[in-house]
C-alpha cells in the first residue's frame, strides 16, 4: 500500500523485540541499530545514551532511537527497571517528528504498550547478555508477528498525533532537565581530573552553579553526593590502571592518594579486594604465597603437658 495522507505511516518489518527486567549491573553502551528502535520503561529508571546526549527515562518514559544512532543503557535507582526495546523499519516522513523527543505514556497508548510487552516474551527469547539480540521463537501463533507490527504501528500513530500539540514543560520537568545537565557537566569535568583531588567548589566554578544546586542535582539524579561519585570514578580508574599492570604503589602515587595504605583501604572497601589481589586476578597471576610469619599466626598453637611434675 502506497503512503498517502490517509495512510502516512507503515511498519515494514520488526527485526527484534524484547521486554525484560534489567538488573543493576545490566549496563551496556556502543550499540547501534540499523533502523528505528523504540524504548519504553514500564518500571524503574534508566539513563539512555542517544548519540551524543544522555536521557533519563523514568517509569512511563518513551523515546525512539533514529536509524544508525549509537545507543546504550545504564540502570538508575534501586528498583530493577523493566524495559521494552523494539528494532524496526518504518516508512513515512511522519517518523521525522520523533527525532530528539521523549514521551510519557498516556492512557490511550498504554493498551498497545502492555500488549507489546506481553507479545515480545511470546515471540522472542530474551538476550542472555546485556546489549545482546533476542532470538525469535519458532512456534508462534498464526499472524502473531503481523499483530506485533500492527500494535506498534498504532502506538506510533498515537505518538505522532501528540507531536502536533506541543506542550510547555512542567516545572518538575524543567527542574529535572537542569539537574541532569548539571550532573552531566560535572561528571565530564571530574572525568578529566581523575588523577588529583578535586574540591566541590572547583566543580561548581567549572559548571557555573552553587554548591547547594550541585549537591541537590547529584542527590536527585544519582542518589549520592558529588564526593561519593568522584571517589567511585577514581576507584574505577584505579582499577583500570591495575588491570593494565601498574603496581598499587604506582597507582597511589599517580592519583595523588595521601598514602598507599589509604588507597588500599578505599579500594578494598569498594571492591572487596586489595589492589595487589585485584591486579594479580586481572593479570592472571597466582595468588601470593603466605610468608612464614603469616603461617605462624594462622596455625593453631598446641601445648605439651609437662611430665614428671609433682602432684
Residue pairs with C-beta under 8 A, 6 or more apart in sequence:
1 7
1 10
3 9
3 10
3 91
3 92
8 92
8 93
8 94
8 160
9 90
9 91
9 92
9 94
9 95
9 153
9 156
9 157
9 160
10 90
10 91
10 92
10 153
11 88
11 89
11 90
11 149
11 150
11 152
11 153
11 156
12 88
12 89
12 90
12 91
13 35
13 88
13 89
13 149
14 86
14 87
14 88
14 145
14 148
14 149
14 152
15 34
15 35
15 87
15 88
15 89
16 85
16 86
16 87
16 124
16 133
16 134
17 84
17 85
17 86
17 87
17 116
17 119
17 120
17 123
17 124
17 134
17 148
18 84
18 85
18 120
18 124
18 126
18 127
18 134
19 42
19 82
19 83
19 84
19 85
19 116
19 117
19 120
19 121
19 126
20 82
20 83
20 121
20 126
21 80
21 81
21 82
22 44
22 46
22 73
22 75
22 80
22 81
22 82
22 83
22 130
23 75
23 80
24 75
24 78
24 80
25 75
26 73
26 75
26 130
27 72
27 73
27 74
27 75
27 130
28 72
28 73
28 130
28 131
29 49
29 72
29 73
29 74
29 131
30 70
30 72
31 70
31 71
31 72
31 131
32 68
32 69
32 70
32 71
33 65
33 67
33 68
33 69
33 71
33 87
34 67
34 68
34 87
35 67
35 87
35 88
35 89
35 90
36 64
36 65
36 66
36 67
36 87
36 88
36 89
36 90
36 95
37 64
37 65
37 69
37 71
37 85
37 86
37 87
37 88
38 62
38 64
38 84
38 85
38 86
38 88
38 152
38 155
39 48
39 57
39 62
39 63
39 64
39 65
39 71
39 83
39 84
39 85
40 61
40 62
40 83
40 84
40 105
40 113
40 116
40 117
41 57
41 58
41 59
41 60
41 61
41 62
41 81
41 82
41 83
41 84
42 59
42 60
42 82
42 83
42 84
42 113
42 117
43 59
43 79
43 81
43 82
44 59
44 75
44 76
44 77
44 79
44 80
44 81
44 82
44 83
45 56
45 57
45 58
45 59
45 75
45 76
45 77
45 79
45 81
46 56
46 57
46 73
46 74
46 75
46 76
46 81
46 83
47 54
47 55
47 56
47 57
47 73
47 74
47 75
47 76
48 54
48 55
48 56
48 57
48 63
48 71
48 72
48 73
49 70
49 71
49 72
49 73
49 74
50 63
50 65
50 69
50 71
50 100
51 69
51 70
51 71
54 180
54 184
55 63
55 102
56 76
56 176
56 180
56 221
57 63
57 102
60 104
60 105
61 102
61 103
61 104
61 105
62 102
62 103
62 104
62 105
62 109
62 113
62 159
63 101
63 102
63 103
64 95
64 98
64 101
65 71
66 98
66 99
72 131
73 83
73 130
73 131
75 81
76 221
76 222
77 223
78 223
82 117
84 113
84 116
84 117
84 120
86 116
86 120
86 152
88 149
88 152
90 153
90 156
94 156
94 160
95 156
97 160
97 163
98 156
98 159
98 160
98 163
101 163
103 159
103 162
105 113
106 158
106 162
108 158
109 155
109 158
109 159
112 151
112 152
112 154
112 155
112 158
113 155
115 151
116 148
116 151
116 152
116 155
119 144
119 147
119 148
119 151
120 134
120 148
122 137
122 140
122 141
122 144
123 136
123 137
123 140
123 144
123 145
123 148
124 134
124 135
124 136
124 137
125 134
125 135
125 136
125 137
126 134
127 133
127 134
127 135
169 177
176 220
176 221
178 217
179 216
179 217
179 220
179 221
180 217
180 221
182 207
182 209
182 213
182 214
182 217
183 217
183 218
183 221
183 222
185 206
185 207
186 203
186 206
186 207
186 214
186 217
186 218
186 226
187 229
187 233
189 198
189 203
189 206
189 207
190 198
190 203
190 229
190 230
190 233
191 233
194 233
194 234
194 237
194 255
195 237
195 254
195 255
195 256
196 255
196 256
197 256
198 230
200 211
200 214
200 215
200 226
200 227
201 211
203 214
203 226
204 210
204 211
204 213
204 214
207 214
209 217
214 226
215 225
215 226
218 224
218 225
218 226
218 229
219 225
222 229
231 266
232 270
234 255
235 266
235 267
235 270
235 271
237 255
238 251
238 255
238 263
238 267
238 275
239 267
239 271
239 278
241 250
241 251
241 254
241 255
242 248
242 251
242 275
242 278
242 279
242 282
243 278
243 279
243 282
243 283
245 279
245 283
246 254
246 279
247 279
248 260
248 263
248 264
248 267
248 274
248 275
248 276
248 279
249 260
251 263
251 275
252 259
252 260
252 262
252 263
252 264
252 275
255 263
257 263
257 266
263 275
264 274
264 275
264 276
267 273
267 274
267 275
267 278
268 274
268 275
271 278
273 281
276 288
277 287
277 288
279 285
280 286
280 287
280 288
290 298
